């Protein structure tokens, strides 16, 4: 019984998508955040501005959702640009 | 001061006033937070909440040193570029940097602004205020310095996108 519980947990963990979330920061410039989104995710300028404005107005924006390893990579990239970025389990 | 693209592979800062040259030369020093906890907390912010214990430990062990190396490397690039700031008596100064260094400049200017904002506890409201201060204090002058570095960042972004 215990073994079954463990297996289920691992499977769930592997299958769960993860969000890369960028949080509002009064120091980072809007133009800079837009540029970073374009560089890191390859967004068009329009899409990058959409997420930047979402961060600015709502305090956060989910900029990417997918596999855990890739999400960790993106969070690291964003920290390299000094953005406030976190990894969150997608609901 | 004007900042513009020079040919394909360089960015030129011209008509640099003495006070502007001084502020530019201060950038690498400002980035040395001297172990200030608030500054370090902002430069190396948490990548997840505390439930991600193992991830946070791995991050501290492997990723944080990489980030530190990245930030120090960018500072070194900017410091070396600043050593090329022209200095002809009686003339405004000029600086030409390789376009490939623009990321290092944007990063270092960001480091400087984040550290100053953290050290002086500026609020979001203060940071978005661009009106002239009614009186000057060290704090007001630092806010002007943050805004000056923001302006340089904007112009470098414009120059790289031209």
gemmi code that builds the backbone of each chain (N, CA, C; Angstrom):
import gemmi

chains = {
    "A": [
        ("UNK", (0.826, -1.217, 0.000), (0.000, 0.000, 0.000), (0.857, 1.263, 0.000)),
        ("UNK", (1.859, 1.233, 0.907), (2.753, 2.390, 0.985), (3.483, 2.588, -0.337)),
        ("UNK", (3.889, 1.469, -0.960), (4.626, 1.544, -2.216), (3.768, 2.203, -3.308)),
        ("UNK", (2.507, 1.863, -3.332), (1.591, 2.441, -4.323), (1.496, 3.956, -4.164)),
        ("UNK", (1.441, 4.398, -2.910), (1.334, 5.840, -2.636), (2.559, 6.571, -3.168)),
        ("UNK", (3.741, 5.997, -2.919), (4.984, 6.622, -3.371), (5.009, 6.735, -4.890)),
        ("UNK", (4.640, 5.646, -5.581), (4.647, 5.650, -7.042), (3.712, 6.721, -7.600)),
        ("UNK", (2.557, 6.831, -7.001), (1.599, 7.828, -7.456), (2.163, 9.235, -7.314)),
        ("UNK", (2.845, 9.469, -6.196), (3.389, 10.789, -5.915), (4.452, 11.183, -6.944)),
        ("UNK", (5.338, 10.190, -7.265), (6.401, 10.459, -8.229), (5.809, 10.767, -9.596)),
        ("UNK", (4.819, 9.950, -9.972), (4.212, 10.139, -11.277), (3.567, 11.533, -11.381)),
        ("UNK", (2.892, 11.940, -10.302), (2.237, 13.239, -10.299), (3.265, 14.355, -10.424)),
        ("UNK", (4.364, 14.168, -9.676), (5.397, 15.179, -9.676), (5.999, 15.366, -11.064)),
        ("UNK", (6.219, 14.234, -11.755), (6.830, 14.319, -13.084), (5.884, 14.939, -14.100)),
        ("UNK", (4.591, 14.674, -13.925), (3.646, 15.136, -14.907), (3.138, 16.546, -14.707)),
        ("UNK", (3.368, 17.103, -13.530), (2.835, 18.423, -13.224), (3.543, 19.513, -14.022)),
        ("UNK", (2.788, 20.353, -14.701), (3.458, 21.479, -15.359), (3.842, 22.559, -14.342)),
        ("UNK", (4.857, 23.306, -14.677), (5.350, 24.368, -13.790), (5.267, 25.712, -14.497)),
        ("UNK", (4.948, 26.718, -13.701), (4.884, 28.075, -14.238), (6.165, 28.838, -13.935)),
        ("UNK", (6.580, 29.640, -14.877), (7.625, 30.633, -14.620), (6.891, 31.961, -14.430)),
        ("UNK", (7.027, 32.518, -13.238), (6.285, 33.731, -12.897), (7.260, 34.901, -12.730)),
        ("UNK", (6.954, 36.012, -13.359), (7.765, 37.231, -13.160), (6.944, 38.197, -12.316)),
        ("UNK", (7.595, 38.746, -11.297), (6.926, 39.627, -10.340), (7.313, 41.088, -10.565)),
        ("UNK", (6.419, 41.963, -10.157), (6.653, 43.403, -10.354), (7.823, 43.877, -9.499)),
        ("UNK", (8.535, 44.824, -10.047), (9.708, 45.377, -9.394), (9.783, 46.850, -9.803)),
        ("UNK", (9.771, 47.761, -8.866), (9.737, 49.167, -9.251), (11.017, 49.668, -9.901)),
        ("UNK", (12.081, 48.896, -9.840), (13.365, 49.371, -10.381), (13.541, 48.999, -11.850)),
        ("UNK", (13.203, 47.775, -12.211), (13.418, 47.368, -13.598), (12.539, 48.157, -14.563)),
        ("UNK", (13.154, 48.665, -15.614), (12.440, 49.505, -16.578), (11.530, 48.669, -17.467)),
        ("UNK", (10.430, 49.284, -17.895), (9.483, 48.576, -18.762), (10.155, 48.144, -20.073)),
        ("UNK", (10.961, 49.012, -20.624), (11.637, 48.687, -21.889), (12.643, 47.546, -21.687)),
        ("UNK", (13.279, 47.549, -20.512), (14.261, 46.503, -20.207), (13.565, 45.148, -20.044)),
        ("UNK", (12.454, 45.132, -19.306), (11.719, 43.881, -19.084), (11.220, 43.332, -20.425)),
        ("UNK", (10.720, 44.213, -21.276), (10.259, 43.796, -22.608), (11.406, 43.159, -23.394)),
        ("UNK", (12.555, 43.823, -23.360), (13.732, 43.309, -24.078), (14.139, 41.930, -23.544)),
        ("UNK", (14.105, 41.770, -22.229), (14.501, 40.484, -21.626), (13.549, 39.373, -22.055)),
        ("UNK", (12.239, 39.649, -22.050), (11.267, 38.627, -22.477), (11.516, 38.209, -23.926)),
        ("UNK", (11.851, 39.180, -24.756), (12.139, 38.861, -26.159), (13.375, 37.968, -26.264)),
        ("UNK", (14.396, 38.318, -25.483), (15.652, 37.559, -25.546), (15.494, 36.141, -24.993)),
        ("UNK", (14.884, 36.033, -23.812), (14.840, 34.732, -23.121), (13.835, 33.775, -23.770)),
        ("UNK", (12.656, 34.307, -24.107), (11.600, 33.415, -24.609), (11.390, 33.511, -26.128)),
        ("UNK", (12.075, 34.447, -26.758), (11.883, 34.628, -28.193), (10.516, 35.216, -28.525)),
        ("UNK", (9.904, 35.918, -27.557), (8.588, 36.529, -27.800), (8.707, 37.625, -28.853)),
        ("UNK", (7.605, 37.863, -29.560), (7.536, 39.060, -30.398), (7.489, 40.257, -29.457)),
        ("UNK", (7.769, 41.437, -29.981), (7.739, 42.628, -29.133), (6.349, 42.817, -28.533)),
        ("UNK", (5.315, 42.542, -29.334), (3.939, 42.715, -28.874), (3.620, 41.779, -27.701)),
        ("UNK", (4.033, 40.527, -27.821), (3.771, 39.560, -26.757), (4.593, 39.904, -25.510)),
        ("UNK", (5.832, 40.312, -25.729), (6.697, 40.680, -24.601), (6.100, 41.885, -23.848)),
        ("UNK", (5.579, 42.846, -24.617), (4.967, 44.029, -23.978), (3.698, 43.646, -23.220)),
        ("UNK", (2.941, 42.697, -23.763), (1.726, 42.236, -23.091), (2.076, 41.684, -21.701)),
        ("UNK", (3.094, 40.820, -21.638), (3.487, 40.242, -20.344), (4.088, 41.303, -19.429)),
        ("UNK", (4.877, 42.206, -20.011), (5.476, 43.276, -19.197), (4.363, 44.117, -18.549)),
        ("UNK", (3.334, 44.444, -19.338), (2.235, 45.261, -18.797), (1.435, 44.488, -17.748)),
        ("UNK", (1.317, 43.179, -17.946), (0.623, 42.350, -16.954), (1.392, 42.374, -15.625)),
        ("UNK", (2.718, 42.281, -15.719), (3.551, 42.379, -14.513), (3.327, 43.736, -13.850)),
        ("UNK", (3.356, 44.768, -14.678), (3.255, 46.143, -14.166), (1.901, 46.412, -13.498)),
        ("UNK", (0.825, 45.954, -14.133), (-0.516, 46.277, -13.629), (-1.045, 45.270, -12.603)),
        ("UNK", (-0.703, 43.991, -12.798), (-1.260, 42.973, -11.897), (-0.259, 42.469, -10.865)),
        ("UNK", (1.001, 42.890, -11.015), (2.000, 42.488, -10.026), (2.738, 41.215, -10.393)),
        ("UNK", (2.210, 40.456, -11.340), (2.881, 39.227, -11.765), (2.322, 38.755, -13.110)),
        ("UNK", (3.122, 37.966, -13.772), (2.659, 37.396, -15.040), (3.285, 36.010, -15.204)),
        ("UNK", (2.461, 35.057, -15.605), (2.990, 33.725, -15.926), (3.511, 33.818, -17.356)),
        ("UNK", (4.820, 33.729, -17.483), (5.414, 33.946, -18.810), (5.694, 32.649, -19.553)),
        ("UNK", (5.667, 31.543, -18.821), (5.916, 30.260, -19.483), (5.379, 29.148, -18.601)),
        ("UNK", (4.858, 28.079, -19.206), (4.393, 26.904, -18.459), (4.878, 25.652, -19.177)),
        ("UNK", (5.399, 24.707, -18.401), (5.858, 23.477, -19.023), (6.672, 22.627, -18.071)),
        ("UNK", (7.563, 21.836, -18.634), (8.342, 20.874, -17.846), (9.235, 21.573, -16.824)),
        ("UNK", (9.397, 20.891, -15.699), (10.135, 21.462, -14.572), (11.569, 21.902, -14.943)),
        ("UNK", (12.277, 21.034, -15.628), (13.683, 21.327, -15.923), (13.824, 22.586, -16.778)),
        ("UNK", (12.954, 22.714, -17.763), (12.991, 23.887, -18.634), (12.605, 25.140, -17.845)),
        ("UNK", (11.629, 24.974, -16.964), (11.187, 26.113, -16.140), (12.331, 26.608, -15.257)),
        ("UNK", (13.081, 25.671, -14.673), (14.233, 26.049, -13.845), (15.259, 26.821, -14.674)),
        ("UNK", (15.469, 26.346, -15.897), (16.422, 27.018, -16.789), (15.985, 28.464, -17.051)),
        ("UNK", (14.686, 28.646, -17.344), (14.200, 30.001, -17.624), (14.306, 30.910, -16.388)),
        ("UNK", (13.991, 30.354, -15.222), (14.094, 31.168, -14.001), (15.546, 31.630, -13.807)),
        ("UNK", (16.474, 30.726, -14.061), (17.882, 31.098, -13.927), (18.260, 32.202, -14.925)),
        ("UNK", (17.783, 32.063, -16.148), (18.061, 33.093, -17.155), (17.526, 34.456, -16.709)),
        ("UNK", (16.303, 34.456, -16.199), (15.671, 35.712, -15.778), (16.408, 36.334, -14.594)),
        ("UNK", (16.899, 35.498, -13.688), (17.684, 36.020, -12.562), (18.996, 36.620, -13.050)),
        ("UNK", (19.532, 36.062, -14.129), (20.752, 36.629, -14.712), (20.529, 38.047, -15.209)),
        ("UNK", (19.280, 38.330, -15.600), (18.919, 39.695, -16.020), (18.379, 40.510, -14.845)),
        ("UNK", (18.414, 39.933, -13.670), (18.007, 40.607, -12.432), (16.505, 40.864, -12.336)),
        ("UNK", (15.708, 40.043, -13.037), (14.258, 40.139, -12.850), (13.861, 39.284, -11.649)),
        ("UNK", (12.747, 39.644, -11.019), (12.216, 38.834, -9.915), (11.379, 37.715, -10.540)),
        ("UNK", (11.925, 36.526, -10.553), (11.231, 35.407, -11.204), (11.215, 34.212, -10.268)),
        ("UNK", (10.088, 33.497, -10.290), (9.973, 32.295, -9.455), (9.345, 31.146, -10.244)),
        ("UNK", (9.558, 29.997, -9.672), (9.007, 28.759, -10.207), (7.800, 28.397, -9.348)),
        ("UNK", (6.685, 28.058, -9.982), (5.487, 27.671, -9.219), (4.822, 26.486, -9.901)),
        ("UNK", (4.281, 25.599, -9.087), (3.514, 24.491, -9.651), (2.242, 25.054, -10.301)),
        ("UNK", (1.975, 24.653, -11.543), (0.762, 25.147, -12.224), (-0.460, 24.498, -11.600)),
        ("UNK", (-1.533, 25.255, -11.458), (-2.739, 24.700, -10.818), (-3.546, 23.882, -11.819)),
    ],
    "B": [
        ("UNK", (24.588, 64.702, -22.630), (25.205, 63.497, -23.190), (24.251, 62.875, -24.210)),
        ("UNK", (24.816, 62.433, -25.301), (24.045, 61.713, -26.314), (24.597, 60.290, -26.429)),
        ("UNK", (23.696, 59.345, -26.641), (24.126, 57.962, -26.845), (23.527, 57.489, -28.155)),
        ("UNK", (24.372, 56.975, -29.036), (23.862, 56.555, -30.339), (24.688, 55.404, -30.891)),
        ("UNK", (24.081, 54.700, -31.832), (24.786, 53.603, -32.500), (25.863, 54.202, -33.380)),
        ("UNK", (27.051, 53.613, -33.345), (28.136, 54.047, -34.218), (28.435, 52.874, -35.134)),
        ("UNK", (28.098, 53.011, -36.390), (28.204, 51.905, -37.354), (27.393, 50.713, -36.823)),
        ("UNK", (27.797, 49.513, -37.190), (27.021, 48.330, -36.801), (27.411, 47.775, -35.440)),
        ("UNK", (28.670, 47.999, -35.077), (29.189, 47.225, -33.953), (29.653, 48.040, -32.753)),
        ("UNK", (29.203, 49.293, -32.678), (29.641, 50.100, -31.534), (28.543, 51.056, -31.084)),
        ("UNK", (28.656, 51.484, -29.843), (27.747, 52.490, -29.290), (28.618, 53.632, -28.772)),
        ("UNK", (28.198, 54.836, -29.119), (29.010, 56.003, -28.797), (28.298, 56.906, -27.792)),
        ("UNK", (29.010, 57.292, -26.751), (28.518, 58.284, -25.791), (29.292, 59.568, -26.110)),
        ("UNK", (28.578, 60.629, -26.438), (29.289, 61.878, -26.747), (28.754, 63.021, -25.892)),
        ("UNK", (29.519, 64.104, -25.910), (29.158, 65.314, -25.139), (28.874, 64.972, -23.680)),
        ("UNK", (29.773, 64.220, -23.110), (29.592, 63.812, -21.712), (30.067, 64.942, -20.799)),
        ("UNK", (29.147, 65.496, -20.054), (29.478, 66.560, -19.106), (30.297, 65.971, -17.953)),
        ("UNK", (31.116, 66.812, -17.298), (31.943, 66.289, -16.188), (31.129, 65.564, -15.114)),
        ("UNK", (29.964, 66.097, -14.752), (29.167, 65.453, -13.695), (28.651, 64.089, -14.171)),
        ("UNK", (28.338, 64.012, -15.478), (27.869, 62.736, -16.035), (29.011, 61.716, -16.069)),
        ("UNK", (30.206, 62.199, -16.421), (31.375, 61.302, -16.431), (31.620, 60.758, -15.025)),
        ("UNK", (31.480, 61.621, -14.039), (31.679, 61.199, -12.655), (30.685, 60.121, -12.245)),
        ("UNK", (29.427, 60.330, -12.629), (28.402, 59.335, -12.271), (28.635, 58.000, -12.984)),
        ("UNK", (29.073, 58.084, -14.241), (29.373, 56.843, -14.970), (30.531, 56.097, -14.299)),
        ("UNK", (31.549, 56.854, -13.917), (32.721, 56.204, -13.314), (32.414, 55.603, -11.940)),
        ("UNK", (31.340, 56.084, -11.329), (30.945, 55.532, -10.022), (30.247, 54.171, -10.140)),
        ("UNK", (29.759, 53.844, -11.333), (28.900, 52.648, -11.472), (29.544, 51.363, -10.934)),
        ("UNK", (30.773, 51.020, -11.365), (31.326, 49.744, -10.849), (31.454, 49.733, -9.330)),
        ("UNK", (31.807, 50.864, -8.749), (31.940, 50.935, -7.292), (30.602, 50.787, -6.589)),
        ("UNK", (29.570, 51.396, -7.147), (28.225, 51.291, -6.561), (27.789, 49.825, -6.517)),
        ("UNK", (28.198, 49.078, -7.552), (27.768, 47.670, -7.643), (28.410, 46.779, -6.589)),
        ("UNK", (29.481, 47.266, -5.990), (30.088, 46.479, -4.918), (29.281, 46.758, -3.645)),
        ("UNK", (28.340, 45.858, -3.372), (27.399, 46.109, -2.272), (28.061, 46.021, -0.902)),
        ("UNK", (29.287, 45.513, -0.872), (30.005, 45.404, 0.396), (29.322, 44.455, 1.373)),
        ("UNK", (28.607, 43.478, 0.831), (27.962, 42.486, 1.696), (26.692, 42.995, 2.356)),
        ("UNK", (26.167, 44.114, 1.870), (24.920, 44.647, 2.425), (23.794, 43.619, 2.206)),
        ("UNK", (23.135, 43.224, 3.304), (22.142, 42.145, 3.228), (20.982, 42.471, 2.294)),
        ("UNK", (20.485, 43.712, 2.385), (19.324, 44.082, 1.555), (19.680, 44.062, 0.070)),
        ("UNK", (20.891, 44.540, -0.231), (21.322, 44.555, -1.633), (21.496, 43.133, -2.147)),
        ("UNK", (22.160, 42.300, -1.343), (22.363, 40.912, -1.753), (21.029, 40.183, -1.926)),
        ("UNK", (20.082, 40.491, -1.026), (18.772, 39.839, -1.113), (18.087, 40.188, -2.432)),
        ("UNK", (18.317, 41.396, -2.917), (17.685, 41.783, -4.179), (18.431, 41.231, -5.388)),
        ("UNK", (19.777, 41.261, -5.329), (20.550, 40.736, -6.463), (20.348, 39.223, -6.604)),
        ("UNK", (20.232, 38.562, -5.450), (20.084, 37.103, -5.460), (18.743, 36.736, -4.832)),
        ("UNK", (17.673, 37.117, -5.523), (16.333, 36.883, -4.970), (15.984, 35.393, -5.021)),
        ("UNK", (15.004, 35.017, -4.209), (14.630, 33.602, -4.122), (13.892, 33.156, -5.391)),
        ("UNK", (14.233, 31.992, -5.918), (13.588, 31.510, -7.149), (12.320, 30.694, -6.900)),
        ("UNK", (11.961, 30.487, -5.642), (10.765, 29.675, -5.336), (10.400, 29.887, -3.878)),
        ("UNK", (9.211, 29.414, -3.487), (8.851, 29.557, -2.075), (9.524, 28.458, -1.250)),
        ("UNK", (9.382, 28.560, 0.055), (10.154, 27.701, 0.954), (9.781, 26.219, 0.861)),
        ("UNK", (8.646, 25.906, 0.211), (8.277, 24.490, 0.079), (9.234, 23.743, -0.857)),
        ("UNK", (9.945, 24.506, -1.694), (10.880, 23.895, -2.644), (12.278, 23.823, -2.031)),
        ("UNK", (12.345, 23.136, -0.912), (13.565, 23.108, -0.111), (14.800, 22.629, -0.876)),
        ("UNK", (14.667, 21.479, -1.527), (15.815, 20.899, -2.238), (16.260, 21.804, -3.384)),
        ("UNK", (15.284, 22.338, -4.088), (15.584, 23.239, -5.206), (16.326, 24.488, -4.701)),
        ("UNK", (15.871, 25.026, -3.580), (16.517, 26.222, -3.028), (17.952, 25.916, -2.586)),
        ("UNK", (18.163, 24.736, -2.010), (19.526, 24.352, -1.605), (20.434, 24.205, -2.824)),
        ("UNK", (19.918, 23.531, -3.857), (20.713, 23.354, -5.082), (21.020, 24.699, -5.726)),
        ("UNK", (20.029, 25.566, -5.694), (20.191, 26.911, -6.279), (21.320, 27.653, -5.562)),
        ("UNK", (21.283, 27.600, -4.234), (22.312, 28.305, -3.452), (23.701, 27.730, -3.734)),
        ("UNK", (23.748, 26.413, -3.925), (25.051, 25.780, -4.116), (25.590, 25.948, -5.549)),
        ("UNK", (24.728, 25.843, -6.539), (25.211, 25.817, -7.921), (24.883, 27.073, -8.738)),
        ("UNK", (23.677, 27.593, -8.594), (23.265, 28.695, -9.465), (23.759, 30.045, -8.948)),
        ("UNK", (23.647, 30.245, -7.656), (24.068, 31.547, -7.114), (25.530, 31.881, -7.457)),
        ("UNK", (26.471, 30.926, -7.326), (27.849, 31.262, -7.732), (27.950, 31.632, -9.213)),
        ("UNK", (27.129, 30.988, -10.039), (27.148, 31.326, -11.473), (26.631, 32.746, -11.697)),
        ("UNK", (25.581, 33.098, -10.968), (25.035, 34.453, -11.093), (26.067, 35.484, -10.625)),
        ("UNK", (26.732, 35.147, -9.520), (27.754, 36.064, -8.989), (28.864, 36.266, -10.031)),
        ("UNK", (29.262, 35.173, -10.656), (30.303, 35.256, -11.683), (29.821, 36.133, -12.851)),
        ("UNK", (28.575, 35.942, -13.249), (28.003, 36.733, -14.348), (28.016, 38.232, -14.001)),
        ("UNK", (27.589, 38.551, -12.778), (27.507, 39.961, -12.378), (28.913, 40.584, -12.267)),
        ("UNK", (29.858, 39.822, -11.728), (31.229, 40.345, -11.603), (31.883, 40.517, -12.973)),
        ("UNK", (31.605, 39.583, -13.863), (32.164, 39.657, -15.205), (31.636, 40.901, -15.938)),
        ("UNK", (30.342, 41.174, -15.781), (29.751, 42.370, -16.411), (30.392, 43.637, -15.836)),
        ("UNK", (30.609, 43.646, -14.525), (31.255, 44.818, -13.894), (32.659, 45.036, -14.446)),
        ("UNK", (33.380, 43.940, -14.630), (34.758, 44.040, -15.142), (34.741, 44.637, -16.556)),
        ("UNK", (33.790, 44.187, -17.374), (33.671, 44.706, -18.746), (33.417, 46.205, -18.733)),
        ("UNK", (32.479, 46.633, -17.894), (32.124, 48.060, -17.840), (33.291, 48.882, -17.293)),
        ("UNK", (33.939, 48.361, -16.277), (35.078, 49.074, -15.691), (36.176, 49.279, -16.736)),
        ("UNK", (36.451, 48.241, -17.517), (37.491, 48.353, -18.552), (37.062, 49.325, -19.653)),
        ("UNK", (35.772, 49.300, -20.017), (35.280, 50.266, -21.015), (35.458, 51.697, -20.507)),
        ("UNK", (35.157, 51.906, -19.227), (35.216, 53.266, -18.667), (36.646, 53.811, -18.627)),
        ("UNK", (37.612, 52.916, -18.632), (39.006, 53.382, -18.650), (39.341, 54.043, -19.983)),
        ("UNK", (38.485, 53.816, -20.992), (38.730, 54.410, -22.321), (38.005, 55.748, -22.499)),
        ("UNK", (37.364, 56.223, -21.436), (36.670, 57.519, -21.502), (37.702, 58.590, -21.864)),
        ("UNK", (37.442, 59.319, -22.956), (38.422, 60.322, -23.397), (38.571, 61.407, -22.337)),
        ("UNK", (39.739, 62.017, -22.295), (39.988, 63.060, -21.298), (40.886, 64.140, -21.886)),
        ("UNK", (40.270, 64.991, -22.721), (41.012, 66.100, -23.320), (40.620, 67.364, -22.565)),
        ("UNK", (41.594, 68.049, -21.925), (41.254, 69.227, -21.123), (40.431, 70.243, -21.911)),
        ("UNK", (39.363, 70.732, -21.305), (38.540, 71.763, -21.933), (37.501, 71.221, -22.902)),
        ("UNK", (37.467, 69.919, -23.102), (36.487, 69.355, -24.044), (35.585, 68.351, -23.330)),
        ("UNK", (34.345, 68.267, -23.805), (33.430, 67.266, -23.239), (33.943, 65.881, -23.614)),
        ("UNK", (33.656, 64.928, -22.776), (34.268, 63.614, -22.952), (33.452, 62.710, -23.877)),
        ("UNK", (34.089, 61.673, -24.343), (33.472, 60.749, -25.309), (33.879, 59.330, -24.939)),
        ("UNK", (32.963, 58.403, -25.195), (33.251, 56.998, -24.911), (32.632, 56.145, -26.011)),
        ("UNK", (33.400, 55.214, -26.527), (32.877, 54.273, -27.520), (33.003, 52.872, -26.938)),
        ("UNK", (31.882, 52.145, -26.927), (31.927, 50.764, -26.423), (31.489, 49.810, -27.536)),
        ("UNK", (32.025, 48.590, -27.543), (31.546, 47.616, -28.530), (30.059, 47.324, -28.280)),
        ("UNK", (29.320, 47.158, -29.353), (27.887, 46.849, -29.196), (27.709, 45.548, -28.409)),
        ("UNK", (28.673, 44.656, -28.553), (28.596, 43.366, -27.836), (28.656, 43.556, -26.323)),
        ("UNK", (29.074, 44.738, -25.866), (29.131, 45.001, -24.425), (27.828, 45.588, -23.878)),
        ("UNK", (26.851, 45.804, -24.753), (25.634, 46.488, -24.293), (24.908, 45.687, -23.200)),
        ("UNK", (24.924, 44.353, -23.297), (24.275, 43.544, -22.252), (24.963, 43.731, -20.905)),
        ("UNK", (26.294, 43.787, -20.932), (27.040, 43.999, -19.682), (26.695, 45.360, -19.090)),
        ("UNK", (26.597, 46.367, -19.942), (26.239, 47.706, -19.452), (24.835, 47.726, -18.854)),
        ("UNK", (23.882, 47.124, -19.562), (22.504, 47.107, -19.039), (22.453, 46.366, -17.706)),
        ("UNK", (23.200, 45.273, -17.630), (23.212, 44.484, -16.401), (23.817, 45.277, -15.247)),
        ("UNK", (24.937, 45.924, -15.510), (25.632, 46.650, -14.434), (24.838, 47.880, -13.997)),
        ("UNK", (24.243, 48.576, -14.954), (23.405, 49.728, -14.571), (22.220, 49.250, -13.732)),
        ("UNK", (21.692, 48.074, -14.075), (20.599, 47.506, -13.283), (21.075, 47.140, -11.875)),
        ("UNK", (22.240, 46.512, -11.804), (22.800, 46.180, -10.486), (22.911, 47.454, -9.636)),
        ("UNK", (23.474, 48.492, -10.248), (23.690, 49.746, -9.502), (22.370, 50.317, -9.002)),
        ("UNK", (21.360, 50.321, -9.864), (20.068, 50.898, -9.488), (19.385, 50.057, -8.407)),
        ("UNK", (19.465, 48.732, -8.555), (18.837, 47.849, -7.557), (19.521, 47.995, -6.198)),
        ("UNK", (20.842, 48.085, -6.208), (21.577, 48.204, -4.949), (21.280, 49.543, -4.270)),
        ("UNK", (21.291, 50.614, -5.054), (20.998, 51.936, -4.456), (19.563, 51.970, -3.917)),
        ("UNK", (18.636, 51.417, -4.687), (17.230, 51.413, -4.239), (17.066, 50.595, -2.957)),
        ("UNK", (17.794, 49.468, -2.881), (17.696, 48.619, -1.678), (18.350, 49.303, -0.479)),
        ("UNK", (19.539, 49.865, -0.691), (20.264, 50.490, 0.425), (19.508, 51.666, 1.023)),
        ("UNK", (18.832, 52.434, 0.142), (18.141, 53.632, 0.619), (16.636, 53.414, 0.795)),
        ("UNK", (16.200, 52.161, 0.662), (14.787, 51.820, 0.886), (13.812, 52.700, 0.119)),
        ("UNK", (14.083, 52.911, -1.160), (13.156, 53.725, -1.937), (11.865, 52.964, -2.193)),
        ("UNK", (10.754, 53.679, -2.119), (9.461, 53.062, -2.394), (9.177, 53.113, -3.899)),
        ("UNK", (8.213, 52.304, -4.328), (7.828, 52.309, -5.743), (7.379, 53.710, -6.154)),
        ("UNK", (6.683, 54.380, -5.251), (6.197, 55.734, -5.553), (7.364, 56.695, -5.765)),
        ("UNK", (8.353, 56.607, -4.885), (9.515, 57.500, -5.027), (10.250, 57.227, -6.337)),
        ("UNK", (10.365, 55.938, -6.670), (11.117, 55.580, -7.871), (10.400, 55.990, -9.154)),
        ("UNK", (9.086, 56.181, -9.070), (8.358, 56.583, -10.277), (8.166, 58.093, -10.356)),
        ("UNK", (8.691, 58.808, -9.381), (8.561, 60.269, -9.377), (9.737, 60.885, -10.107)),
        ("UNK", (9.435, 61.651, -11.131), (10.522, 62.264, -11.890), (10.508, 63.792, -11.794)),
        ("UNK", (9.697, 64.327, -10.885), (9.683, 65.784, -10.733), (10.929, 66.223, -9.965)),
        ("UNK", (11.278, 67.484, -10.140), (12.477, 68.002, -9.475), (12.248, 68.029, -7.963)),
        ("UNK", (13.236, 67.613, -7.189), (13.067, 67.627, -5.738), (13.008, 69.062, -5.207)),
        ("UNK", (12.262, 69.242, -4.118), (12.139, 70.592, -3.557), (13.380, 70.959, -2.756)),
        ("UNK", (14.057, 70.000, -2.256), (15.283, 70.265, -1.511), (16.194, 69.058, -1.674)),
        ("UNK", (17.461, 69.273, -1.412), (18.409, 68.193, -1.640), (18.931, 67.599, -0.344)),
        ("UNK", (19.002, 66.294, -0.360), (19.622, 65.555, 0.724), (20.394, 64.436, 0.039)),
        ("UNK", (21.141, 63.685, 0.787), (21.862, 62.546, 0.209), (20.864, 61.613, -0.495)),
        ("UNK", (19.716, 61.407, 0.179), (18.696, 60.511, -0.364), (18.141, 61.021, -1.704)),
        ("UNK", (17.880, 62.333, -1.773), (17.360, 62.923, -3.022), (18.388, 62.782, -4.143)),
        ("UNK", (19.661, 63.009, -3.798), (20.709, 62.920, -4.815), (20.851, 61.485, -5.333)),
        ("UNK", (20.725, 60.528, -4.421), (20.814, 59.119, -4.848), (19.651, 58.779, -5.779)),
        ("UNK", (18.468, 59.335, -5.496), (17.316, 59.093, -6.372), (17.591, 59.652, -7.778)),
        ("UNK", (18.222, 60.820, -7.828), (18.589, 61.394, -9.134), (19.609, 60.495, -9.839)),
        ("UNK", (20.520, 59.932, -9.049), (21.537, 59.032, -9.616), (20.871, 57.786, -10.220)),
        ("UNK", (19.886, 57.223, -9.493), (19.147, 56.053, -9.998), (18.445, 56.415, -11.309)),
        ("UNK", (17.821, 57.585, -11.340), (17.110, 58.012, -12.549), (18.075, 58.260, -13.709)),
        ("UNK", (19.256, 58.787, -13.387), (20.263, 59.017, -14.428), (20.681, 57.678, -15.050)),
        ("UNK", (20.932, 56.687, -14.217), (21.322, 55.372, -14.735), (20.173, 54.741, -15.540)),
        ("UNK", (18.935, 55.002, -15.125), (17.779, 54.497, -15.879), (17.756, 55.106, -17.280)),
        ("UNK", (18.054, 56.400, -17.340), (18.065, 57.094, -18.628), (19.135, 56.501, -19.546)),
        ("UNK", (20.289, 56.195, -18.971), (21.365, 55.585, -19.773), (20.902, 54.219, -20.289)),
        ("UNK", (20.237, 53.448, -19.414), (19.736, 52.140, -19.846), (18.779, 52.283, -21.025)),
        ("UNK", (17.837, 53.236, -20.892), (16.858, 53.456, -21.971), (17.560, 53.770, -23.287)),
        ("UNK", (18.573, 54.619, -23.195), (19.248, 55.045, -24.434), (20.082, 53.912, -25.024)),
        ("UNK", (20.660, 53.080, -24.176), (21.421, 51.936, -24.701), (20.462, 50.964, -25.391)),
        ("UNK", (19.287, 50.744, -24.781), (18.290, 49.855, -25.409), (17.881, 50.427, -26.765)),
        ("UNK", (17.625, 51.741, -26.803), (17.264, 52.386, -28.081), (18.379, 52.209, -29.107)),
        ("UNK", (19.616, 52.413, -28.664), (20.752, 52.340, -29.594), (20.937, 50.921, -30.132)),
        ("UNK", (20.649, 49.922, -29.298), (20.827, 48.540, -29.778), (19.687, 48.134, -30.710)),
        ("UNK", (18.533, 48.814, -30.558), (17.376, 48.462, -31.399), (17.329, 49.260, -32.694)),
        ("UNK", (18.174, 50.311, -32.826), (18.150, 51.178, -34.017), (18.386, 50.388, -35.283)),
    ],
}
model = gemmi.Model(1)
for chain_id, residues in chains.items():
    chain = gemmi.Chain(chain_id)
    for i, (resn, *xyz) in enumerate(residues, 1):
        res = gemmi.Residue()
        res.name, res.seqid = resn, gemmi.SeqId(i, " ")
        for name, pos in zip(("N", "CA", "C"), xyz):
            atom = gemmi.Atom()
            atom.name, atom.element = name, gemmi.Element(name[0])
            atom.pos, atom.b_iso = gemmi.Position(*pos), 0.0
            res.add_atom(atom)
        chain.add_residue(res)
    model.add_chain(chain)
structure = gemmi.Structure()
structure.add_model(model)
structure.setup_entities()
